[in-house]
Amino acid sequence: MTLRHSLRRGAIGDNFMISWIWNKWLIGGMACLLLLNFPVEAFSQKATIRDIQVKGSSGDWKVSFVMENCFPEKVEEAIRAGTPTSFTFYLQLYQAKNWWRDRRLVSLRFQHTIQYHPIRGEYQVTFDEQEPQRVTQDFEEAKGWMARVQDVGIRPPASEMNRDAVTYLRIGAKLELVRLPLHLEYLLPFMSLWNLNTDWYVELLSP
């Protein structure tokens, strides 16, 4: 290999390294600008569960509640772009035990899923725990359906129920974007900043 060719190859390598470093700085700068342009409330958003109601007793309960602060602006934007979006709800029934770990009797997991169909101008909401699905052209109405859980049954096996033990319910929920359209993929690294997983809420049940 001649000195001339060797120098040329070295220059190409240096140019590649400079380009790589420049691209890294560019991506980092764009990410910083994106973060700076996000409103503060987007990061402080905390999904919560409220209005918990439990009806029934003797091992046959029906649970209702509402999830709030669960539609940040960018999530609404993703839904309007046609992204299927789900709320996953968790209901866990426990009985307290002395000197040992509390016993879990029932664990339920179910979803509410919303998808916008732009050709029809309709929001379709499906529910794992009930039929049928619902359809509306009103986004606010669809969001209300997504966030509300109504009369979900909790029925532990009678043979495992201790009528004298303290019985309680743990309730939690989280957001899941099924798929992001190409022009919203940049949101993926920042989704956790919305903190759309709720805390666990504990509700004592009547014996």
Beta strands, then each sheet from edge to edge (+ up, - down):
strand 1: 48-57
strand 2: 60-68
strand 3: 85-95
strand 4: 103-117
strand 5: 122-127
strand 6: 134-136
strand 7: 148-154
strand 8: 167-177
strand 9: 201-204
sheet 1: 1+ 2- 7+
sheet 2: 6+ 5- 4+ 3- 8+ 9-
end
